[in-house]
């Protein structure tokens, strides 16, 4: 019988509201000797932002890495773009702009 694999959900990242530093649980904090895969809730109460020194209360939850941005309740609304990750949204926006520019530049080829 094969051993069971336990699927764990990715840990949420937290962003400092003062300076924009993002605490990545998968990396930890080497300056404060916080081991990788340490959840934000498990950080010591006296832990502070390594960039600007703000306390834990100044951080906001921005969700796991690679997840769609926004509230999960809103994922089913719109034209399906609510479930895209920020990188996919950037590709959609800037790819559309590049195609539009190429279309407009193609008019120079008309005789």
Secondary structure as a PSIPRED ss2 file (coil, helix, strand):
# PSIPRED VFORMAT (PSIPRED V4.0)

   1 X C   1.000  0.000  0.000
   2 X C   1.000  0.000  0.000
   3 X C   1.000  0.000  0.000
   4 X C   1.000  0.000  0.000
   5 X C   1.000  0.000  0.000
   6 X C   1.000  0.000  0.000
   7 X C   1.000  0.000  0.000
   8 X C   1.000  0.000  0.000
   9 X C   1.000  0.000  0.000
  10 X C   1.000  0.000  0.000
  11 X C   1.000  0.000  0.000
  12 X C   1.000  0.000  0.000
  13 X E   0.000  0.000  1.000
  14 X E   0.000  0.000  1.000
  15 X E   0.000  0.000  1.000
  16 X E   0.000  0.000  1.000
  17 X C   1.000  0.000  0.000
  18 X C   1.000  0.000  0.000
  19 X C   1.000  0.000  0.000
  20 X C   1.000  0.000  0.000
  21 X C   1.000  0.000  0.000
  22 X E   0.000  0.000  1.000
  23 X E   0.000  0.000  1.000
  24 X C   1.000  0.000  0.000
  25 X C   1.000  0.000  0.000
  26 X C   1.000  0.000  0.000
  27 X C   1.000  0.000  0.000
  28 X C   1.000  0.000  0.000
  29 X E   0.000  0.000  1.000
  30 X C   1.000  0.000  0.000
  31 X C   1.000  0.000  0.000
  32 X C   1.000  0.000  0.000
  33 X C   1.000  0.000  0.000
  34 X E   0.000  0.000  1.000
  35 X C   1.000  0.000  0.000
  36 X C   1.000  0.000  0.000
  37 X C   1.000  0.000  0.000
  38 X C   1.000  0.000  0.000
  39 X C   1.000  0.000  0.000
  40 X H   0.000  1.000  0.000
  41 X H   0.000  1.000  0.000
  42 X H   0.000  1.000  0.000
  43 X C   1.000  0.000  0.000
  44 X C   1.000  0.000  0.000
  45 X C   1.000  0.000  0.000
  46 X C   1.000  0.000  0.000
  47 X C   1.000  0.000  0.000
  48 X E   0.000  0.000  1.000
  49 X C   1.000  0.000  0.000
  50 X C   1.000  0.000  0.000
  51 X C   1.000  0.000  0.000
  52 X C   1.000  0.000  0.000
  53 X C   1.000  0.000  0.000
  54 X C   1.000  0.000  0.000
  55 X E   0.000  0.000  1.000
  56 X H   0.000  1.000  0.000
  57 X H   0.000  1.000  0.000
  58 X H   0.000  1.000  0.000
  59 X E   0.000  0.000  1.000
  60 X E   0.000  0.000  1.000
  61 X E   0.000  0.000  1.000
  62 X E   0.000  0.000  1.000
  63 X E   0.000  0.000  1.000
  64 X C   1.000  0.000  0.000
  65 X C   1.000  0.000  0.000
  66 X C   1.000  0.000  0.000
  67 X C   1.000  0.000  0.000
  68 X E   0.000  0.000  1.000
  69 X C   1.000  0.000  0.000
  70 X C   1.000  0.000  0.000
  71 X C   1.000  0.000  0.000
  72 X H   0.000  1.000  0.000
  73 X H   0.000  1.000  0.000
  74 X H   0.000  1.000  0.000
  75 X C   1.000  0.000  0.000
  76 X C   1.000  0.000  0.000
  77 X C   1.000  0.000  0.000
  78 X C   1.000  0.000  0.000
  79 X C   1.000  0.000  0.000
  80 X C   1.000  0.000  0.000
  81 X H   0.000  1.000  0.000
  82 X H   0.000  1.000  0.000
  83 X H   0.000  1.000  0.000
  84 X C   1.000  0.000  0.000
  85 X E   0.000  0.000  1.000
  86 X H   0.000  1.000  0.000
  87 X H   0.000  1.000  0.000
  88 X H   0.000  1.000  0.000
  89 X H   0.000  1.000  0.000
  90 X H   0.000  1.000  0.000
  91 X H   0.000  1.000  0.000
  92 X H   0.000  1.000  0.000
  93 X H   0.000  1.000  0.000
  94 X H   0.000  1.000  0.000
  95 X H   0.000  1.000  0.000
  96 X H   0.000  1.000  0.000
  97 X H   0.000  1.000  0.000
  98 X H   0.000  1.000  0.000
  99 X H   0.000  1.000  0.000
 100 X H   0.000  1.000  0.000
 101 X H   0.000  1.000  0.000
 102 X H   0.000  1.000  0.000
 103 X H   0.000  1.000  0.000
 104 X H   0.000  1.000  0.000
 105 X H   0.000  1.000  0.000
 106 X H   0.000  1.000  0.000
 107 X H   0.000  1.000  0.000
 108 X H   0.000  1.000  0.000
 109 X H   0.000  1.000  0.000
 110 X C   1.000  0.000  0.000
 111 X C   1.000  0.000  0.000
